[in-house]
Amino acid sequence: MNTRQLNKLNMYLGVRRYVADPKVAEARGQIGGFQEAWDQFVPVVNEIHQQAVASRGLVTGGTTETKETIRESLAVAAAKISAGLVILAEVNGDAVLAEKAHVTKSVMMTGREMETAERADALLLLASAHVDHLGKYAVTQERLDRFELLCQEFSDLTGRPRAIILQRKTANRSFTELFQEADLHLSRMDRLCPSLEETHPKFVAGYRENRSIVQVNATRPLSDEELANAVRDLEEKQDAEARKAAAKASQDAEQAQRAAVREEMEEKLRVAKQGLPAPGTSGASSAPSDTAQAKGDRATTAPAVNFGLPS
């Protein structure tokens, strides 16, 4: 993959991430031709990215999130889809489906990354097969589209091709052919976008922003060393962001603990002050006078002692 293709792939991934967001599903589906072009665009982009990962070990951009962040989002989404599937299975008395569909967040967050990816793909297959009956259980096609995107992003970040491809596979074709097809679908979306400006201006603005190609390098192909450096730089950036987030969380926790300790000390001081006698009371001044009186009594009542001296 040369630099021009790498730049274009990064743009494809940005468009894929933006348009797949369920928040813009209404705008995406407003025009049937736009939705159709989008449905054909996504599998081609997925195949380009997977071939890039498999052939050069390169994980390109499209997201600044870490693997753990994506994995947690994937786990949360899987638990919601699983809940809908399990309820459907219970209603239909399908014990086999209920067992296959049962997935929890904790299960998705533990174990090897490949196991998490395989569980997610299997759940997506099950949900896609029953999506027509899952709407009343909060599992819609838009939610499955977003879940599939999370599956793809997690595979991208782990550097492994996905275990399954749900849509038409475009393998055994060259990068040139794949890019040509992706550009064809993208150009159709470009030409239909102006028709959405009046009703969905924010969507069109976001689409055009992600549609811009960011130049990563000059026009010459990247060498193997440059590709390895690009991967290392990306991993270092992700690690730095993770460390920064962890440091901030630790600092916030420390500040909260200090505040709690201070509050506890202030409360103890307040209680202690309430237990002290008020200044100027009889209790505070009677002790010295009583002592003096005792000393006076001892002075006046002590018996005289005669040591045998003449008086």
C-alpha positions in Angstrom: 0.0 0.0 0.0 1.5 3.3 -1.0 1.2 6.6 0.8 -1.7 7.9 -1.3 -3.7 4.8 -0.6 -2.8 5.0 3.1 -4.1 8.6 3.2 -7.3 7.6 1.4 -7.9 4.6 3.7 -7.6 6.9 6.8 -10.3 9.1 5.2 -12.5 6.0 4.5 -12.2 5.0 8.2 -13.2 8.5 9.3 -16.3 8.4 7.1 -17.1 4.9 8.2 -16.9 5.8 11.9 -19.0 9.0 11.5 -21.8 7.7 9.2 -22.2 4.5 11.2 -23.0 6.4 14.4 -26.7 5.6 15.3 -27.1 9.3 16.1 -27.0 10.1 12.4 -29.0 7.0 11.3 -32.1 9.2 10.5 -30.1 11.4 8.1 -28.4 8.4 6.5 -31.6 6.8 5.8 -33.4 9.9 4.5 -32.4 9.1 1.0 -32.6 5.5 -0.1 -29.8 5.9 -2.7 -27.4 7.3 0.0 -28.2 4.4 2.4 -27.7 1.9 -0.5 -24.3 3.4 -1.4 -23.3 3.4 2.3 -24.3 -0.3 2.7 -22.0 -1.2 -0.3 -19.2 1.1 0.8 -18.7 -0.4 4.3 -17.8 -4.0 3.4 -15.3 -2.8 0.8 -13.6 -0.5 3.3 -13.5 -3.3 5.8 -11.8 -5.6 3.3 -9.2 -2.9 2.4 -8.3 -2.4 6.0 -8.1 -6.1 6.7 -5.8 -6.7 3.8 -3.6 -3.8 4.9 -3.4 -5.3 8.4 -2.7 -8.8 7.2 -0.2 -7.9 4.5 1.9 -5.3 6.3 1.0 -5.5 10.0 -0.2 -1.9 9.8 -3.0 -0.5 12.0 -4.1 2.8 10.5 -6.1 5.6 12.0 -9.8 6.4 12.2 -9.9 6.3 16.0 -7.8 7.7 18.9 -9.3 5.3 21.4 -7.3 2.5 23.1 -8.0 -1.2 22.8 -9.3 -1.3 26.4 -11.7 1.6 25.7 -13.0 -0.1 22.5 -13.2 -3.5 24.3 -15.3 -2.0 27.1 -17.7 -0.3 24.6 -17.9 -3.6 22.7 -18.7 -5.5 26.0 -21.4 -3.0 27.0 -23.1 -3.2 23.6 -22.8 -7.0 23.5 -24.6 -7.3 26.9 -27.5 -5.1 25.6 -27.9 -7.1 22.4 -27.6 -10.4 24.4 -30.4 -9.3 26.8 -32.8 -8.7 23.9 -31.9 -12.1 22.3 -32.3 -14.0 25.5 -35.7 -12.5 26.1 -36.8 -13.3 22.6 -35.6 -16.9 23.1 -37.5 -17.2 26.5 -40.7 -15.9 24.8 -40.4 -18.4 22.0 -39.3 -21.2 24.4 -36.0 -21.6 22.5 -33.5 -22.9 25.1 -30.7 -23.4 22.5 -30.9 -19.8 21.3 -31.0 -18.6 24.9 -27.8 -20.5 25.7 -26.0 -19.3 22.6 -27.1 -15.7 23.1 -26.1 -15.4 26.8 -23.2 -13.0 27.0 -22.2 -10.7 29.9 -19.9 -7.7 30.0 -17.6 -9.4 32.5 -17.1 -12.3 30.1 -16.4 -10.0 27.2 -13.8 -8.1 29.3 -11.9 -11.2 30.4 -9.8 -13.8 28.5 -7.8 -13.4 25.4 -8.6 -10.7 22.8 -9.3 -13.2 20.1 -11.9 -14.9 22.3 -13.6 -11.6 22.8 -13.7 -10.9 19.1 -15.1 -14.4 18.3 -17.8 -14.0 20.9 -18.8 -10.6 19.5 -18.9 -12.0 15.9 -21.0 -15.0 17.0 -23.4 -12.7 18.8 -23.7 -10.4 15.8 -24.6 -13.4 13.6 -27.3 -14.5 16.0 -28.8 -11.0 16.3 -28.7 -10.4 12.6 -30.6 -13.6 11.9 -33.4 -12.5 14.3 -33.3 -8.7 13.9 -36.8 -8.5 12.5 -38.2 -9.7 15.8 -35.8 -7.8 18.2 -37.1 -4.3 17.7 -39.4 -4.3 20.8 -36.4 -5.5 22.9 -34.3 -2.5 22.0 -32.2 -4.3 19.4 -32.5 -2.5 16.1 -30.6 -2.6 12.9 -28.9 0.7 13.8 -27.7 -0.8 17.0 -26.3 -3.9 15.2 -24.6 -1.6 12.6 -22.9 0.2 15.5 -22.0 -3.1 17.1 -20.5 -4.3 13.9 -18.4 -1.2 13.7 -17.1 -1.8 17.2 -16.2 -5.4 16.2 -14.3 -4.1 13.3 -12.5 -1.4 15.3 -11.5 -3.9 18.0 -10.1 -6.2 15.3 -8.3 -3.2 13.7 -6.6 -2.3 17.0 -5.5 -5.8 17.8 -4.0 -6.1 14.4 -5.9 -9.3 13.5 -8.4 -9.9 10.7 -11.9 -10.6 11.9 -13.0 -14.2 12.3 -16.0 -13.7 10.1 -17.3 -11.3 7.4 -21.0 -10.8 7.6 -21.4 -9.1 4.3 -20.1 -9.8 0.8 -16.4 -10.7 0.9 -14.2 -8.9 -1.6 -11.0 -10.9 -1.1 -8.6 -11.9 -3.9 -8.9 -8.5 -5.5 -6.0 -6.0 -5.6 -5.9 -2.8 -3.6 -6.5 -0.8 -6.9 -9.7 -2.6 -7.6 -11.0 -2.3 -4.0 -10.2 1.5 -3.9 -11.9 2.0 -7.2 -15.1 0.4 -5.9 -14.9 2.3 -2.6 -14.5 5.6 -4.5 -17.5 4.7 -6.7 -19.8 4.3 -3.7 -18.3 7.3 -1.9 -18.9 9.5 -5.0 -22.6 8.6 -5.0 -22.9 9.6 -1.4 -21.0 12.9 -2.2 -23.5 13.7 -5.0 -26.5 13.0 -2.8 -25.3 14.9 0.2 -26.4 18.4 -1.0 -30.0 17.1 -1.0 -29.7 16.6 2.8 -28.3 20.1 3.6 -31.7 21.7 4.2 -33.0 19.0 6.5 -29.8 17.7 8.1 -27.1 20.4 7.8 -25.1 19.1 10.8 -24.8 15.7 9.3 -23.6 17.1 5.9 -21.0 19.3 7.7 -19.7 16.3 9.7 -19.7 14.1 6.6 -17.7 16.6 4.6 -15.2 17.1 7.5 -14.5 13.4 7.6 -14.5 13.2 3.9 -11.4 15.4 3.6 -8.1 13.5 3.0 -5.4 14.2 5.5 -2.0 13.9 3.9 0.3 11.7 6.0 3.4 11.9 3.7 4.5 12.7 0.2 3.5 10.7 -2.8 6.2 8.0 -2.7 5.4 4.6 -1.1 6.4 4.0 2.5 9.3 1.7 3.1 9.1 -1.2 5.4 11.1 0.7 8.0 8.7 3.7 7.7 5.7 1.5 8.1 7.2 -0.1 11.2 7.9 3.4 12.6 4.3 4.4 11.8 3.0 1.4 13.8 5.3 2.2 16.7 4.4 5.8 16.8 0.7 5.0 16.8 1.2 2.5 19.6 3.3 4.9 21.6 0.6 7.6 21.2 -2.1 5.2 22.4 0.1 4.1 25.4 0.8 7.8 26.3 -2.9 8.6 26.2 -3.7 5.6 28.4 -1.0 6.6 30.9 -2.3 10.2 30.9 -5.8 9.0 31.6 -4.6 6.7 34.3 -2.5 9.4 36.0 -5.5 11.8 35.9 -7.8 9.2 37.4 -5.2 8.5 40.2 -4.8 12.3 40.8 -8.6 12.7 41.1 -8.8 9.8 43.5 -6.0 11.2 45.6 -7.6 14.6 45.8 -10.9 13.1 46.7 -9.3 11.1 49.5 -7.5 14.2 50.9 -10.8 16.1 50.8 -12.5 13.2 52.7 -9.7 13.2 55.3 -9.9 16.9 55.8 -13.6 16.8 56.1 -13.3 14.1 58.8 -10.7 16.1 60.7 -12.9 19.3 60.6 -15.8 17.3 61.9 -13.7 15.9 64.8 -12.5 19.4 65.6 -16.1 20.7 65.6 -17.2 17.9 68.0 -14.3 18.5 70.3 -15.0 22.2 70.5 -18.6 21.5 71.5 -17.4 19.3 74.4 -15.2 22.0 76.0 -16.6 24.3 78.9 -17.3 27.9 78.0 -14.7 30.4 79.2 -15.6 32.5 82.3 -17.9 30.0 83.9 -17.9 29.1 87.7 -16.6 25.7 87.0 -13.5 27.1 85.4 -12.7 29.7 88.2 -13.6 27.7 91.3 -10.6 25.4 91.2 -8.0 28.0 92.1 -10.0 29.5 95.0 -10.7 26.1 96.5 -7.0 25.4 96.4 -6.1 28.6 98.1 -8.7 28.0 100.8 -7.3 24.6 101.4 -3.8 26.0 101.8 -5.1 28.7 104.2 -6.8 26.1 106.4 -3.6 24.1 106.6 -1.7 27.2 107.7 -4.1 28.1 110.6 -4.7 24.7 112.0 -1.2 23.3 112.1 -0.2 22.5 115.7 2.8 24.1 117.4 5.8 21.9 117.8 8.2 22.2 120.9 11.7 21.1 120.2 12.9 21.5 123.9 14.1 25.0 123.5 13.4 27.6 126.2 10.4 29.7 125.5 
